[in-house]
Every structure is written in C-alpha cells, then in structure tokens.
C-alpha cells in the first residue's frame, strides 16, 4: 500500500491468464489456432493508454538488473508470434509485485511479476510463461474478453466476487465492489475468469510452439505449470497465514495436474530438444526482491505492517489479506474490507462523507451518527450505513483514524446487515510503529547458492527467512521433492533477509 490512493475503474481489457489452471481433455491440433497477423494502430493506442494505469497499480516496473533480462527474453519469444518482426514493438515489463501473475494486453504489452519470476528455475520457463501470454493476444482472446467487458465494467466483475462472499447478485455491490476490490492486480486476475478452457489450451499450444521456434525446450511450460501447481497447494496450506485472499495466477482454474499433462503432450508433439539456460537465469534472478516490498508495507501472517507510514493492524482469524499499491484488501467468510487513505483537511466528518459518496455511487450513501473513540492513542471516528442490495440489506462501515491534522487512514468494511462486528478486533488493532519496530522490518530477497558437500534439503531450508513451512517453501521454490538429493555444485534458490 502506497502513501496515497487512487480510485480507478479500469475497464477489464486486461488479458490475464491462469497458466496452471484448466485445460482438460486432449490437446487440440495446434494448426487450428487462428492468430492475429499484426499489431494494429488501435491496439497500440489502447495498450499505451492502459499501460500507465497498470504500472501504477502493480507497483511499477521493477528497478533491478533483472528487468533488462526479462525484456530481452520476452521480446525474443514475442516475435515468434508473428505479430511483429521487430522486438522493439513489444514492451515487456517486470513488475514490482508480490503476487504470482503474468498477463498481456493488446498493443504488444506483456507483464510478469518478480514473484512469478522467482518461482521459475530457468530461462525456458520464463520464455514459456511470456509466450503463453503473447499467445492469448495473438489468438485474439483479449479482444473477446474486452468485448464482454464493454457490456460489463470492472465494477460489475468485481461485484461478482463480493457477491459470492456475502450473497449479493449485483445492485449495490456494483458500486461498493469498485472500492473494496478495485486495484488492477485483482482486475488482471479476475479477468482470467473470462477465458474458456479451449482458449487456455490455445494459449498453451502457441506458447509451446514459440518455445520450439525460439530454440527452447518445449517441455519448459509444463515444468513451470508443475511449480505453479505446487505453489497453489502450498498457499492453500498457508491459508490464514500469509496466503492472499484472491486466487493467484496458478489457481484461477481447476485441475492443474491435468493442465501439466496437456502441456507435456503438446511438447512431445513439437519434438524433444532445446535449451533451458538455467545458469543464465539463476544468475539473473539472484537478488530479486521476494514477497512484499516494505516500501508498500508487508503482510506477516495476520498482521499488516508499514515501516514508512509507521502503522500496523491485524485481521481476524481466518481472514486473508492482499496488499496492493493503493490499498490492502481483506477477505473472509464474514465480509470484505479495505484499508486505505485519502485527502484529509482536518475535518473527519467530511472525510467519512467523501468516502461513502465515492463508494456508494447511485446508492447515495450518507453517514448517520459518526461516533468518536480512541484506538492506540489515535483519534478514531466510525459510522455504519445500512443499504439495500438485490439479495437483502448490507452494512457498510467506515472506521477512520486521524494520524495528524493533515493525514488520515480508514477501513471500509462490507458485511451482511448486523454483521459488522466481525471486524471490531481489526478496527481496534491499529497501532503506530516505533522507529525501532519500523527499522526491524526487512525485505526478503532470492539468494542463489551453490550446494556444498553435506548440504541437504533440510539444512538449506533452515536458512530460509521464514519461521513456518521453511522446507516446503524451499522445495516449491526449486521444484524439488521432500526426498530429493542435492548434488555438490548444484545451484539452488533460498530466500533470505536483506538490509533495507
């Protein structure tokens, strides 16, 4: 979460994809995939308009040396699509995001997060993921998704998710969803739900073809899908800890094992052989930021801590968090919430009224009695507004904190009528961080190490910067089994703390 928030309603043109998702049944004939022949002027304009918004909402471009490497690999795989013969026509961005995600939009814009890059083990896997994304665009899948979005804005798409949590089918949540789940990271993930299983398989087909034509091992996509499936399984075990509340790239569709098998079959049809470039990839990924960027705050179990803003809060047991650049989203069976900030001029009544006006839309939400209290020595103000939705009444609670005469933060919570109490413990958990507490929050980074004689999965896992599931995290990060034997001289990834 950054210092300031921007509320955007970006149309669901984002052509994300869930590569470890569906794709069941036999692979179709790759020749049957119809692809676009070039990047049109309209596509370029559309992509250039969306690109700055996506960059802002995904934490911007990652500034490390890895960015140039990803751009080179991505441009090389993108030209295999035939959309352009010039690599410079493709803008390939490594995003500073802690979520496993990758997507593409029309106009030659391709994105992969640093977190997903860290899960990969060689250059061919990186090329496979980016090729899969380009395949969605080449096969015009994004155009079909965008056509549907013309009739259904992002607010409507996001409201569907909220509705699933509290039983709404639209109505009021069409506006409230824009606040509670509005960052483009979630838009990209949710847009993947618009792809059919056949479209996912088409993108796999094209991605494997691109790997082969670029000289990579076509099996790389299947091994990456296997890592994603393992990561999804691990995050399910971490639920209630640092697992994210919305499904990530690997888990937006069912049956990842079937998807892996399909990708293996597709690769077999292309023929064996091709490079993996593991050493070059590991040299590049070494040092990349892993997990949350402390500059945007970090999620540690049920706690959110922001060293720059010097604040922390804790979500209720069983609730997950997703930290975006503009807000922290909280999700659980009892409701949804978001923590954010806004312009503040010293008038808390006006601050709360502005929040309700922004999220209410046509529902015309206005605050009732605004109560005052103190939380951790911080002046706090709150109100709950009851509103009608298509499936019944809901409560919208705004709980705001005056950090200074010029800065304020707030939660907005959405629950069934009478259910706002589920967030009381969260509202009263907010505290300031001391200077020493803030300084103790350190980033995590990928550290590529060489296996020495006597090293084992267990011994290297103990060096991981985690107090829970360290061995499982190490295994997934390196695509290893619990009984895998390490060879002296082998290079593996661990996650360690770094200085800020």
N, C-alpha and C positions, 0 to 999 in steps of 0.2 A: 504494500500500500504506500503510495507516494504521499507527499505533503499536501497536494491539492487534488481534488476530484473533478472529473469532467463527466457529465452525463451525456452519453451519445446513444442514438438509436440507429446503429449501423445496419443497413439492410442486409439480409442473410445471403450476401453474394459470396461469402467465404466458402470456398470449395474444399473444406477439410476432408480428411479421410481417416477411417479407423482401420489401420492395416492389420491388426491382429483380430479383426472382427469376424464377419460372417464368411460367405463364400463356401457354401456346401454343395455337394454333388460333384460331377465330373467337370474338369476344366473344358471350357468351350474352345472351339477352333480359333486360334489367335487371329487368323486372317479375317474372321468375321467382324473384328472390331473396326468400326469406321472412325477415322480420326480427322481432325481439322488439318488443313494444309498450310496455314499460316496464322500469324497473329494480326488480327485486323486493327485498323485505326481506332475503332470503337472499343475494342478490348484494351488497347493501350491506354486510352483515356480513362476508362473505368478502373483499371488497375492502378493507375497513377493517383486517382482520387482517393481510393480506399487505402493505399499503402501507408500514408502518414498516420491515419487513424489506427490501423492495425499495429504499426510500430509503437505508437504511444501506449496502446492498451496492453501490449505484450512485453512491456519493459524496455522497448527499444532494441537496437542492434547490440549484440554482444561485442564488447570492445577488445577482446583478447585476440591473440595471434591466430586462434582457430578460425576466425571469420573468413580470412582470405583463403584458407584451405577448403572450407566448406563451399565458398563461392566457386572456386576452381573446379572442384568435383561436381558441383551442381550444374554449372554451365556445360561441362563436358557431357553429362548424362542428358541434359535437357535438349541439346542439339540432335540427339539420336531420335527425338520425336518427329523431326521434320517440320516443326512449327517455325523454325528459323535456322539458317546455316551459320548465323553469327552468334557466338557465345555471349557477346555483349548485349544482345537483345533480351537476355534473361537476368533478372535481378534476384539473386539467391541470398537470403538473409539468415544468419544465425541469430536467433532471438534470445534475449536475456530473460528466459522464463524457466521456472522450476517445474513445469508440467511436461510430461511426455507427450509431445504433439508435433505434428507436421501438417502442412496444408499448402494449397496453391490457389491463386485467383487468376482470372483472365488477364492477359496483358503481359505474361512472362514473369510473374512474381511468384517465387517459391520460398517457403519458410520451413525451418526446422529449429526446434528449441535446443538449447545447450543441454538440457536434461535428457532429451532423447539421444543426443549425440553421445552422452556419457554412457548410455546403455549399450552402445554398439561396440564391436570388437575389431572391426577392420573397415577399410575404405570401401570395399564392395558392398557391405551392409549399408553404409551411408548412401552410396550411389543407388542402391535398390530402393530405399525409402524415398529419396528425392525423385527417382524415376517413376515410382508408383504415383506420386503426387502430380507430376507432369502428365502422366497417363490420364488422370482424371480430367485435366484441362483439354488434352488432345482429343479425348473421346467425347468432349462437349458435355460432360456430366455437370460441370459448374453452370453451364447455360440452362440446363434443365432445372437445376436446383434454384437458380436465380429466377426463373420463370415462376416457380411456385412461390418464391419469396415476394414477388410483385403483388401477389394476392394476399400474402400473409407476412406482415412485417416481423422483425425480430422480436418485438414485444409479444406478439402472439405466440411465436415459437417458444420463448422463454416462459410464458404464462402456462404453457402445457406442462412444463416441468414442475412449476409451483403447484399447479392444479393437482398433479399426481401426489403431492405431499399432503395437501390439505383438502382435497376433494372438490376443487373448483374446475369448471369446464370452460372458463373464459370470463367474460364480463369484467368485473373489477380488476381481476388479476392481469388483464391485458395491459393495464397501466402500471400496476404495482410490480409486475414482473420486470418492467424496464428498469426499476431501481434495484430490486433485490438480486437480479441476475444479469446485469447489463454489460459486463465487461466483455471485450472482444475475444478473450481467451475462451470463455464459455460459448460465445456465439460460434466460434470455429468448431468447438467440439460438438455442439448441438446440431450444427449444420450437417454434420456427418450422418445424422439420422435420416436425412433425405436421400442418401444413396441406397439404391437397391442392392441386393446380393449380386445380381448379374453385373451391375456397374462396378462393384468392388472387385469382382473377378476379372472384368475387363481391364481395370487399372493394374491388377496383378500381372495379367498377360503382357500388357505393354511394358510394365516395369521390368519383367524378366527379359523381354526382347531387347530393351535398351541396355540392360546389363551385358547381354551377349554381344551386341553390336559394338559396345564400348570396350570390349576385351576383358570384362569382369566375369567371375564365376557366377553363373545364373542361379546357383543354389543360395546365394547370399540373401535373397529376400526371404527365403524360408527359414534360415537360421535367425534372422532378425525377428521374424514373427514368433519364433520359439522363445526368444528372450522376452519379447513383449508379453507373451502368454504367461511366462514365469513371473514377470513383474506384476501383472494383474493379480495372479494368485497370491503373491506376497502382500500386495496392498490390501487385499481382502482380509488377510490375517492381521494387518496393522490397523484395521478399522477401529475407530475410536481413539487411535493414537494420532499419527501424522498423515493418515490417509486423507485424500482430498474428497470433497463431498460429491463432486460430479464425476462421471466416468471419464477416464483419460483415453488417449489415442488407442490404447490396446484393448479397451473394454467396452466400446460402444456397440459392439455386435456380439452375438453368441458364438460359442463353439470355436475358440481359437485353434484347438488341435486339428480340426477339420481344415481350417484355413492353411495351416502349416503343410498338411498333406497335399493340398491342392497346389501350393506353391512348389513343392518338391516335384510333383508331376509335370508342372509347366517347365521347370528347369530341365527335367530329363528329356523333354521333347526338344529342347534347344541344343542338347549335347553337352557332354562334360568338358571341363577345362575353363581356364580363365584365371586371372589374378585376384588376390584378396587384399594385398598391400596392408597387411596387419601392422608391420613395423612403422610404416609411414603414418598410419592412422594413430597408433598409440603415442607416437612422438608428438603428434598434433594435439590430441585430447589431453595430454598431460598438463595439469594445472588448471583445467577448466573449472569454473565455479559449479558447485553441485548443491542442489537444494535451493532454499530461499536465499535471496540476496539481502543481507542485513540492511542495505540502504532502503529496501522496501518493507522491512520487517520480516520476522521469521515465525514459522509455526513449529512449536516444540510440544508434541503430544497434544494436550487440550489447551495449551497456552499460546497466545499470540504476543510477541514482544517486538517493540520497535525501538532500537537503540537511538536513532536520531530524534524521534519525537518523544523519546523517554516515557513510554507508556506500555502497559501490559494489561491483558484481560484473559479470562478463562471461560471456555464454553462448557455447557452442561455435559455430563457423561453421556456418551452415545451420539454426540453431535460431531460433525466434521467441519473443517474449515478449508476454504480455498482462498489463498492470498493473491489478489490481483494488484495491478499498478495503481488503481484508483480506489479500491475498497477491499475489505475482507468479507467474503460470503460465508455464512454459517447455515448448515442444513442438518435436519434431523426429522424424525417421525412426527414431532410435535409442532413443527413450523419452520419458517425460514427467517433469516435475519441478515443484516449487513451493517458493517461498521465503516464509517467514512467521515469526511469532513466537508466543510463548505465555507463560503464567505460569511464572516461574522463581524458585526459593527458594534457589539456590546449590548444588543437587545435580544435576549434569548427568546422572548415571545415571538418576535419577528422571524428569528432563525427557525424555530419549530414550524411556524406557519408556512414559511417558504418551502420547507422540506415536504410537508403534506401537500402543498399545492403542486409541487413538481411531480410527485408520485401518483397523485390522485387523478390527474387528467380530468376527464369528463365527470368522474365521480364526485368532484368538488369537495374534497376532504377539508374540513376546517377543525382546528383544535378546540376541544372543550376546555375544561378547567386544567390549567397547567400547574402541576404540583412541583414544589421545590424541596430538595433534600441535599445531603452532602455525602459523597462517596469517596472514601480515602482522602478526606480533606479537600476534595474538589467540589465546588458548587455544581449541582446537577438539577435538571428540570425534565419532567416527563409528562406525557399525556397519552391516553388511549382513545382511539376513534373507532367506533363500530360502523361497519358499512355492509351493504348488501351485495352479494355476488349471486351468480346463477344457481349455485348449489346451497345457498344459505348465507348466514351472517359470518363475517370475519372481523377480527380485531387488528388494527394497525397501531402499534405502539412506537412512539418516538421517545428515546431516552438520550438526552443531550448533556454534555459536560462543558463547563466554561473553564478552559485551561488558562486563559488570560483575557484581558479586555479586547484582544484582537484575534483570538483563536478559540475554536470550539470543535468538538468531535461528537459523533452521535451514533447510536444504534437505531435502525428501523427494523421492527420485527412484525411478521405477519403470521397469525395463528387463527385457528377456529375461534369463534366467539367464546369468551370466557377462558381461553387457554393461554393468555399472555403470561401467566405466572411461570410457565416453563423456562422463561428466560430471566427470571428475577435474579438468580445466582450469578448469571453473566453480567447483568446490569450493575450489580453491586461489587463485582470483582475488579473493576478497572482501578488501576493504581499508577502513580508516577514511578518511573525507574530512577534510581540514584545514578550518579555519574559512574560509580564503580560497577553497578549492575549492567549499565548500558555498555560499558567498555568490555565486559566479560562475554558479550555476545559476539562470537566469531564466525566467519564464513567457513564453509566446508569446500574442499577442492578435491578433484581427482588427482591421485598421485600414482603414476605408473612406476612400479618397482620390478626389479629382477629377482626371481626366485633363487634363493641360495640353498645349499645343501642343508637338509634338516627342516626346511620350511614345509608347512602343510596348510591345508585349507583352514584348519582350526587356528594355527599360530598366526597366519596373516589376517584372519578375521578379527583377532584380538586387537589389531592395530586400527581397526575401523573406528571412526569418530561417532559411534552410536553405542548406547547402553542396552539396546534391545535388538534382537534378531540380527546381530552382527554377522554371524556365519551365513545366515540366509541371504542377507544383503550382498555379502561378498560373492556368494555363489551365483546369484542372479546377475550381478554386475559383470561377471566374467564368463557367463554361460557354462557353469560347472555344476556337477552333481555333488552331493554330500560325500560320496566315496571317491571323488576324482583325485588322482595323484598328480602332484606338481613336479615338473622337471627342472633341475637347476639350469639357470639361463633363460627360462621361460619368463615372459613379461606378463604381469597381471595388474589390474587396477584395484586400488584401495581408496577409501575416502578418509581424508584427514582434515584436522582443523588447520586453518591458515590465519595469519595475522591480518587485521583489518587494514 
